[in-house]
Amino acid sequence: QMQLVESGGGLVQAGGSLRLSCTASENIFRAVGMGWYRQAPGKQRELVANIMSGGKINYADSVKGRFTISRDNAKNTIYLQMNSLKPEDTAVYYCNVLQIGRNSWGRGTQVTVAS
């Protein structure tokens, strides 16, 4: 099982920025897709952003123009730059890597945006 370790979460004021990182224990170059999901209290886990193997990037409508996902294959790491944060962005953010026959999740990192 691939291990994914997230970092970069924390407490920030509304309008602030955070950068999340997710480092994988294995090479991510051939992953089918990789991305970030989030889950707020009492809500279902939802896609925030992902990068597919062909290079296509998808964002949730709620974060378009504010969040940017990127990857560094040499470091086996994906990032989520979050700008103009809003209180409704408060959630646990999870890293995900999808490979053929295997779907791996990180343990999550808490992001709290104070109003």
C-alpha positions as CSV (number, residue, x, y, z in Angstrom):
1,Q,0.0,0.0,0.0
2,M,1.3,3.4,-1.0
3,Q,1.9,5.7,2.0
4,L,0.8,9.3,1.6
5,V,1.8,11.9,4.2
6,E,0.1,15.3,4.1
7,S,1.4,18.5,5.7
8,G,0.8,22.2,5.6
9,G,-2.5,22.5,7.3
10,G,-3.3,24.9,10.1
11,L,-5.3,27.8,11.3
12,V,-5.5,30.9,9.0
13,Q,-7.6,34.1,8.9
14,A,-10.1,34.5,6.1
15,G,-8.3,35.8,3.0
16,G,-5.1,34.1,3.9
17,S,-3.2,31.4,2.2
18,L,-1.9,27.9,2.9
19,R,0.1,25.4,0.9
20,L,-0.6,21.7,1.4
21,S,1.9,19.1,0.4
22,C,1.5,15.3,0.0
23,T,4.5,13.1,-0.3
24,A,4.1,9.5,-1.5
25,S,6.3,6.6,-0.5
26,E,6.5,5.4,-4.1
27,N,6.9,6.9,-7.6
28,I,3.7,8.7,-8.7
29,F,4.7,9.2,-12.3
30,R,2.4,6.5,-13.6
31,A,-0.6,7.2,-11.4
32,V,-3.9,7.4,-13.1
33,G,-4.8,10.4,-11.1
34,M,-3.9,12.2,-7.9
35,G,-5.6,14.9,-6.0
36,W,-7.0,16.5,-2.9
37,Y,-10.4,15.9,-1.3
38,R,-11.9,17.5,1.8
39,Q,-14.4,16.6,4.4
40,A,-16.1,19.2,6.6
41,P,-17.9,18.1,9.8
42,G,-21.3,16.5,9.0
43,K,-20.6,16.6,5.3
44,Q,-19.5,14.0,2.7
45,R,-16.0,13.9,1.4
46,E,-15.7,16.0,-1.8
47,L,-13.2,16.5,-4.6
48,V,-11.2,19.7,-4.3
49,A,-8.8,19.3,-7.2
50,N,-7.1,16.5,-9.2
51,I,-4.6,15.9,-11.9
52,M,-5.2,13.0,-14.3
53,S,-2.6,11.1,-16.1
54,G,-3.1,12.9,-19.4
55,G,-2.5,16.2,-17.7
56,K,-6.1,17.3,-17.3
57,I,-6.8,19.2,-14.1
58,N,-10.2,19.5,-12.4
59,Y,-11.3,21.8,-9.7
60,A,-14.4,22.0,-7.7
61,D,-16.4,25.1,-8.7
62,S,-16.1,26.4,-5.1
63,V,-12.3,26.7,-5.4
64,K,-11.8,27.7,-9.0
65,G,-9.6,30.8,-9.2
66,R,-8.4,30.4,-5.6
67,F,-6.7,27.0,-5.4
68,T,-4.0,25.5,-7.6
69,I,-2.9,21.9,-7.7
70,S,0.5,20.9,-8.9
71,R,2.9,18.0,-8.8
72,D,6.6,17.3,-8.6
73,N,7.3,13.8,-9.9
74,A,11.0,14.0,-8.9
75,K,9.9,14.5,-5.3
76,N,6.8,12.2,-5.5
77,T,4.9,15.1,-4.1
78,I,1.7,16.9,-5.0
79,Y,0.7,20.4,-3.7
80,L,-2.4,22.4,-3.2
81,Q,-1.9,26.2,-3.1
82,M,-4.9,27.7,-1.4
83,N,-5.4,31.5,-1.6
84,S,-8.2,33.8,-0.6
85,L,-9.3,31.2,2.0
86,K,-12.9,31.4,3.3
87,P,-14.4,30.0,6.5
88,E,-16.3,27.5,4.3
89,D,-13.0,26.0,3.2
90,T,-12.6,24.6,6.8
91,A,-12.2,20.9,6.6
92,V,-9.9,17.9,6.8
93,Y,-8.0,17.7,3.5
94,Y,-7.0,14.3,2.2
95,C,-4.5,13.4,-0.4
96,N,-5.4,10.7,-2.9
97,V,-3.4,8.7,-5.5
98,L,-5.3,6.4,-7.9
99,Q,-3.3,3.7,-9.6
100,I,-4.5,0.7,-11.6
101,G,-5.8,-1.7,-9.0
102,R,-5.0,0.5,-6.1
103,N,-6.5,3.6,-4.5
104,S,-4.4,5.2,-1.7
105,W,-5.4,7.9,0.9
106,G,-3.5,10.0,3.3
107,R,-4.6,10.5,6.9
108,G,-5.6,14.0,6.3
109,T,-4.5,17.5,7.5
110,Q,-6.8,20.0,9.2
111,V,-7.4,23.3,7.6
112,T,-9.3,25.9,9.7
113,V,-10.2,29.3,8.4
114,A,-11.3,31.8,11.0
115,S,-13.7,34.6,10.0
